[in-house]
């Protein structure tokens, strides 16, 4: 289980670095590929932070209640 989260952390850092490199090293005016990489990085980091908050003793149940109210 811990290997999964470590791999997810590594993937998010690698995607972030590659997005920055694509954005700044390519001289193209079209930066859609960099935006896609940034959005994928943001999604992975969001999943990681959500997992942390669900484990937290006071924030976890609150997030679950909010999720059920939104449904």
Buried (B, 14 or more C-beta within 10 A) or exposed (E): EEEEEEEBEEBBEEBBEBBBEBBEEEEEEEBEBBEEBBEBBBEBBEEBEEEEEEEEEEEEEEEEEEEEEEE
